[in-house]
Amino acid sequence: MVKQLSVTAKNLQDSFHFRSPHSMPSHGSDENWLNWKDGHIAYHDLYTVVRVAIAWLAYLYSYGTTKCKFLTELLGRPILNLQDFKCPQPASFNHNHWCSLPCHKFP
């Protein structure tokens, strides 16, 4: 399931937070501190939101086989795996952008 999906390209950075597709107890992620209650987009709109966000992009990339397979099946477009290009793991990046949404513990 997708909690958050970000689209980044030259002169574009957008992030989408989805509500839970099922009734479930509220719980957060240790990785990104997001909780299902933080979502503001209905999960059934996932395909439409992502399709519109990436419609103008010629090439699409994600990190990891599982994510690439999921997105390829969802969108019907090939998603290239950044690992195949020997890109470093996202956790090793020096972040110079922060999110100031209240759902994140450390803006």
C-alpha positions as CSV (number, residue, x, y, z in Angstrom):
1,M,0.0,0.0,0.0
2,V,1.2,3.5,-0.7
3,K,1.1,6.1,2.1
4,Q,3.2,8.7,0.4
5,L,4.3,9.1,-3.2
6,S,6.6,11.9,-4.4
7,V,7.3,13.0,-7.9
8,T,10.5,14.9,-8.6
9,A,11.7,16.3,-11.9
10,K,13.5,19.4,-13.0
11,N,11.6,22.4,-11.5
12,L,9.1,20.0,-9.9
13,Q,8.7,18.5,-6.5
14,D,5.4,17.2,-5.4
15,S,4.3,14.8,-2.7
16,F,0.9,13.0,-2.3
17,H,-0.3,11.6,1.0
18,F,-3.0,8.9,0.8
19,R,-5.6,7.8,3.3
20,S,-5.8,4.2,4.3
21,P,-7.7,2.0,1.8
22,H,-9.2,0.0,4.8
23,S,-10.3,0.7,8.3
24,M,-7.3,0.1,10.4
25,P,-5.9,1.3,13.7
26,S,-3.8,4.4,13.3
27,H,-0.1,3.7,13.2
28,G,3.0,5.5,12.1
29,S,6.2,4.6,10.2
30,D,9.6,4.7,11.8
31,E,11.1,5.5,8.4
32,N,9.1,8.6,7.5
33,W,6.9,9.3,10.6
34,L,3.8,9.3,8.5
35,N,0.6,7.9,9.9
36,W,-2.4,6.7,7.9
37,K,-4.5,9.5,9.5
38,D,-2.2,12.1,7.9
39,G,-3.4,11.3,4.4
40,H,-5.7,13.7,2.5
41,I,-6.2,11.8,-0.8
42,A,-8.6,8.9,-1.0
43,Y,-6.7,5.7,-1.8
44,H,-9.0,4.8,-4.7
45,D,-7.6,8.0,-6.4
46,L,-4.1,6.6,-6.4
47,Y,-4.0,5.7,-10.1
48,T,-5.6,8.9,-11.3
49,V,-3.4,11.2,-9.1
50,V,-0.1,9.5,-10.1
51,R,-1.1,9.2,-13.8
52,V,-1.8,12.9,-14.0
53,A,1.3,13.8,-12.1
54,I,3.6,11.9,-14.4
55,A,1.8,12.3,-17.7
56,W,4.3,14.7,-19.2
57,L,7.4,12.8,-18.1
58,A,9.2,10.7,-20.8
59,Y,11.1,8.4,-18.3
60,L,10.1,7.2,-14.9
61,Y,12.4,6.0,-12.2
62,S,12.0,4.5,-8.7
63,Y,14.4,2.8,-6.3
64,G,14.0,-0.9,-5.8
65,T,12.6,-3.9,-7.7
66,T,9.4,-4.1,-5.6
67,K,8.5,-0.4,-6.1
68,C,9.3,-0.5,-9.8
69,K,7.2,-3.6,-10.4
70,F,4.2,-2.1,-8.4
71,L,4.3,1.2,-10.3
72,T,4.8,-0.5,-13.7
73,E,1.7,-2.6,-13.1
74,L,-0.3,0.3,-11.7
75,L,0.6,2.7,-14.5
76,G,1.1,0.4,-17.4
77,R,4.4,2.2,-18.2
78,P,7.9,0.9,-17.6
79,I,9.5,2.2,-14.4
80,L,13.3,2.1,-14.5
81,N,15.1,0.9,-11.4
82,L,17.7,3.4,-10.1
83,Q,19.7,0.5,-8.7
84,D,20.3,-0.7,-12.2
85,F,22.2,2.6,-12.8
86,K,24.3,2.1,-9.6
87,C,22.6,5.0,-7.8
88,P,23.3,5.2,-4.1
89,Q,20.6,4.2,-1.6
90,P,18.3,7.1,-0.8
91,A,19.2,6.9,2.9
92,S,22.7,8.0,2.0
93,F,21.6,11.3,0.3
94,N,22.4,14.6,2.0
95,H,19.0,16.1,2.2
96,N,18.7,19.8,1.6
97,H,14.9,19.9,1.4
98,W,12.6,19.4,4.3
99,C,8.9,19.0,4.8
100,S,7.2,21.3,7.3
101,L,4.0,19.3,7.5
102,P,3.0,18.7,11.1
103,C,2.9,14.9,10.5
104,H,6.7,14.9,10.2
105,K,8.5,14.9,13.6
106,F,11.6,16.7,12.3
107,P,10.9,19.4,9.7
